[in-house]
Amino acid sequence: MLPLRAIAIFHTVARAGSLTRAATELGVTPSAVSQQVSALEVQLGTALLTRHGRRIALTEAGQRYLEMIAPHVEHIAEATRYVRGSLSSASLILRATPSFATKWLLPRLPGFLDAHPEIELRVDATNEPTDFTREGVDLEVRHGEGDWPGLVVTPIAEERFLPVCAPRLAAARSLTAEGLGAHQLIHSVKSQVKWAAWFAAAGTPLPASRRVLFDRSHMSVDAAIAGMGVALESTLMMGDALEDGRLVCPVAAPPEIRRTTQWLVCPPGRLRHRRVQLFADWLRAEAQAWQANSLEKLKQTPKKLVCR
């Protein structure tokens, strides 16, 4: 029989670096912890720890064993907490890209929470894709092309990519594409639309201007607001800043570049849960409202537009 208890105790000891600290964490005596580790060593036929009084150290075999078991022990612990009810049956775990979570989702979340006070929402902001077979995530907003077999994949909204900057750096519609070369360019290195493609669409070479690079869109947007340079970003990520005038499009006639880069994804079975379906429906409705509002702004007069 697999000695799961002894394995879990060894993992705790190795992580704590002390039998006493591990015993305190587990709520047992140091003697009980030592006995479990010793029993595991007998089963494995090798020493895992060396003991020097109260101090312990991993043997070479112990270090290798820890490296192999640690990810699995941690996943088992996470799954156990999830099923045991440390997350209530009314909880909803959403994973989203940091930029989407910060710039688009967060300002709108109070509406969902006010409408559904019975749902406990947890948002994990990361670019790492969810392994739905191993993680207790209900829904994910994923950045990419939308080609993930076996998952329900729903587009969030079509985005427009525009060059933007603080109005003190350059006024709206005051520059040509060539004129951008006089300014520092802010690059979003993970964006699906990069400066080289934008300048190609504008029919002009990529200028050899100074540049600064960020791996998160929200950082590029904030850098542009701070006057650091001109960013090429999605209207989904910077709509509020365009609307309130913190950002403007300095190019008089930018090329029309549209993409869908954010997708709501989950396994088909997740949508059977009412809380998941409620959030998915709410998010789609919010995205449709944002899309309609964005299209309406394109029809406004030039005086009200930061860029056409």
C-alpha positions in Angstrom: 0.0 0.0 0.0 1.3 3.5 -0.9 2.3 5.2 2.4 0.5 8.5 1.6 0.6 9.8 5.2 4.3 9.2 5.5 4.9 10.9 2.1 2.9 13.9 3.1 4.7 14.2 6.4 8.1 13.9 4.7 7.0 16.7 2.3 6.1 18.9 5.3 9.4 18.2 7.1 11.4 18.9 3.9 9.5 22.2 3.3 9.7 23.3 7.0 13.4 22.3 7.4 12.7 21.1 10.9 11.0 18.1 12.6 9.7 20.5 15.3 8.3 23.0 12.9 6.7 20.3 10.9 5.2 18.8 14.0 3.7 22.1 15.0 2.3 22.6 11.5 0.7 19.1 11.5 -0.5 19.3 15.1 1.4 16.2 16.2 4.5 15.5 18.3 8.0 15.6 16.8 8.4 11.9 17.8 5.4 11.0 15.6 6.8 12.9 12.7 10.2 11.2 13.1 8.6 7.8 13.2 6.6 8.4 10.0 9.8 9.6 8.1 11.7 6.6 9.4 9.0 4.2 8.3 9.1 5.8 4.8 12.9 5.4 4.7 12.5 1.7 5.5 9.9 1.3 2.7 12.2 3.1 0.2 15.3 1.4 1.4 17.3 4.6 1.6 17.9 7.5 4.0 16.0 10.7 3.2 17.2 12.8 6.0 20.4 13.3 8.0 19.9 14.3 11.6 22.3 16.4 13.6 20.7 17.0 17.0 17.7 19.2 16.2 18.9 20.1 12.8 18.1 18.0 9.7 19.2 18.0 6.1 18.1 16.2 3.0 20.3 13.5 1.7 20.9 13.4 -2.1 18.2 10.7 -2.4 15.9 12.8 -0.2 16.4 15.8 -2.4 15.6 13.9 -5.6 12.6 12.3 -4.0 11.3 15.6 -2.8 11.6 17.1 -6.3 9.6 14.2 -7.8 6.8 14.2 -5.2 6.4 17.9 -4.4 4.2 18.9 -7.4 1.9 15.9 -6.8 1.6 16.4 -3.1 0.7 20.0 -3.6 -1.9 19.2 -6.2 -3.5 16.6 -3.9 -3.6 19.1 -1.1 -5.2 21.7 -3.3 -7.8 19.2 -4.5 -8.5 18.1 -1.0 -9.1 21.6 0.2 -11.4 22.2 -2.7 -13.6 19.1 -2.2 -13.5 19.4 1.6 -15.3 22.7 1.4 -12.6 25.3 2.2 -14.1 26.8 -0.9 -17.9 26.8 -0.4 -20.3 25.3 -2.9 -21.2 28.9 -3.9 -17.7 29.8 -4.7 -16.6 30.6 -8.2 -12.9 30.6 -9.3 -12.0 32.6 -12.3 -8.6 32.8 -13.9 -7.9 35.8 -16.1 -4.9 37.4 -17.7 -3.5 40.2 -15.5 -4.2 43.0 -18.1 -7.8 41.9 -18.7 -8.4 41.5 -15.0 -7.0 44.9 -14.1 -8.1 47.1 -17.0 -11.5 45.6 -18.1 -12.9 43.2 -15.6 -12.2 44.8 -12.2 -14.1 48.1 -12.9 -17.2 46.0 -13.9 -17.1 43.3 -11.2 -19.2 45.3 -8.6 -22.2 44.9 -10.9 -21.9 41.1 -10.8 -21.3 41.0 -7.1 -24.2 43.2 -6.3 -26.5 41.1 -8.5 -25.3 37.8 -7.0 -24.3 38.3 -3.3 -24.6 34.6 -2.7 -21.6 33.9 -4.9 -18.1 34.0 -3.5 -15.8 35.1 -6.3 -12.1 34.4 -6.4 -10.0 35.9 -9.3 -6.6 34.5 -10.1 -4.7 36.8 -12.4 -2.1 34.9 -14.4 -1.1 34.2 -18.0 -0.6 30.5 -17.3 -3.3 28.4 -19.1 -5.5 26.4 -16.8 -5.2 22.6 -16.7 -8.8 21.9 -16.0 -8.1 18.2 -15.3 -5.9 19.1 -12.3 -6.9 22.6 -11.1 -10.1 23.7 -9.3 -10.7 26.6 -11.7 -14.3 27.1 -13.0 -13.7 29.6 -15.9 -10.8 31.2 -17.6 -10.3 34.3 -19.7 -7.4 33.2 -21.9 -5.3 35.2 -24.3 -4.5 33.7 -27.6 -6.0 32.6 -31.0 -9.0 30.7 -29.6 -7.9 27.2 -30.8 -8.2 25.0 -27.7 -9.8 21.6 -28.5 -12.0 20.0 -26.0 -13.0 23.3 -24.3 -16.0 25.6 -24.8 -14.4 28.7 -26.3 -16.3 32.0 -26.5 -14.9 35.3 -27.9 -15.0 38.2 -25.4 -15.1 41.0 -28.0 -13.4 42.3 -31.1 -10.7 44.8 -30.2 -9.2 47.7 -32.2 -5.5 48.3 -31.9 -4.4 51.9 -31.9 -1.2 53.9 -31.2 -1.9 56.0 -28.0 0.0 58.4 -25.8 -0.6 61.1 -23.2 -2.0 64.3 -24.7 0.9 66.3 -23.3 3.2 64.1 -25.5 1.3 64.6 -28.7 -2.1 66.0 -29.5 -4.9 63.8 -31.0 -4.6 63.4 -34.8 -1.5 65.6 -34.9 1.0 63.1 -36.4 1.5 60.9 -39.4 2.7 57.3 -39.1 6.2 58.5 -40.0 6.1 61.2 -37.3 5.8 58.5 -34.6 9.5 57.8 -35.1 10.4 61.0 -33.2 8.9 59.5 -30.0 9.9 56.5 -27.9 7.8 53.5 -28.7 6.3 51.3 -26.0 6.2 47.6 -27.0 3.9 45.0 -25.5 6.0 41.9 -26.1 3.1 39.4 -25.8 0.6 41.4 -27.8 -0.8 39.8 -30.9 -0.4 43.0 -32.8 3.1 44.5 -32.7 4.6 47.7 -33.9 6.3 46.0 -37.0 2.9 44.8 -38.2 1.3 48.2 -37.5 3.9 50.1 -39.5 3.6 47.6 -42.3 -0.1 48.2 -42.4 0.5 51.9 -42.4 2.9 51.5 -45.4 6.0 52.9 -43.6 9.1 51.2 -42.2 9.5 50.5 -38.5 11.5 53.5 -37.3 14.8 53.0 -35.4 13.5 55.0 -32.5 14.2 54.3 -28.8 11.9 51.7 -27.3 10.9 50.3 -23.9 9.3 46.8 -23.6 6.8 45.4 -21.2 5.4 41.9 -21.0 2.0 43.0 -19.7 -0.5 45.2 -21.6 -1.6 47.0 -18.5 2.0 48.1 -17.9 2.2 49.4 -21.4 -1.0 51.3 -21.0 0.1 52.8 -17.7 3.5 53.8 -19.2 1.7 55.6 -22.0 -0.5 57.5 -19.5 2.6 58.5 -17.6 4.0 60.1 -20.8 6.8 57.5 -21.3 6.1 57.2 -25.0 3.6 55.9 -27.6 2.0 52.5 -27.0 0.3 50.2 -29.5 -2.6 48.7 -27.5 -6.1 47.2 -27.7 -9.2 49.3 -27.0 -10.3 46.5 -24.7 -7.4 47.3 -22.4 -7.5 51.1 -22.5 -11.1 52.1 -23.2 -11.5 54.0 -20.0 -8.3 56.0 -20.5 -9.3 56.9 -24.1 -12.8 57.9 -22.9 -11.6 60.2 -20.1 -8.8 61.7 -22.2 -5.8 60.3 -20.3 -4.8 58.8 -23.6 -5.3 60.0 -27.2 -4.5 58.6 -30.6 -1.9 60.9 -32.1 -2.1 59.6 -35.6 -4.5 61.3 -38.0 -5.4 58.2 -40.1 -4.2 55.0 -38.4 -4.7 51.7 -40.2 -7.7 49.6 -39.2 -6.5 46.6 -37.3 -9.0 44.5 -35.4 -8.5 41.2 -33.5 -10.1 39.0 -30.9 -7.5 38.1 -28.4 -9.4 37.3 -25.2 -11.6 34.2 -24.9 -13.8 32.8 -22.2 -12.9 29.1 -21.9 -14.0 26.1 -19.7 -14.8 22.4 -20.1 -18.4 21.7 -21.2 -19.3 20.1 -17.9 -18.5 23.3 -15.9 -21.4 25.1 -17.5 -23.8 22.8 -15.7 -23.1 24.6 -12.5 -25.5 27.5 -12.0 -22.9 29.9 -10.6 -20.6 29.3 -13.6 -23.4 29.8 -16.1 -24.5 33.0 -14.3 -21.0 34.5 -14.6 -20.5 33.4 -18.2 -23.8 35.0 -19.2 -23.0 38.2 -17.3 -19.5 38.4 -18.9 -21.0 38.0 -22.4 -23.6 40.7 -21.7 -20.9 43.1 -20.4 -18.7 42.4 -23.4 -21.6 42.9 -25.9 -22.4 46.2 -24.2 -18.8 47.3 -24.4 -18.7 46.3 -28.1 -21.8 48.2 -28.9 -20.6 51.3 -27.0 -17.2 51.1 -28.8 -19.0 51.0 -32.2 -21.2 53.9 -31.2 -18.2 56.0 -30.4 -16.8 55.5 -33.8 -19.9 57.2 -35.3 -19.5 60.3 -33.1 -18.3 63.6 -34.5 -14.5 64.2 -34.7 -14.7 66.7 -31.8 -15.7 63.8 -29.5 -13.3 61.3 -30.9 -9.8 60.9 -29.8 -9.0 58.9 -33.0 -11.0 58.0 -36.1 
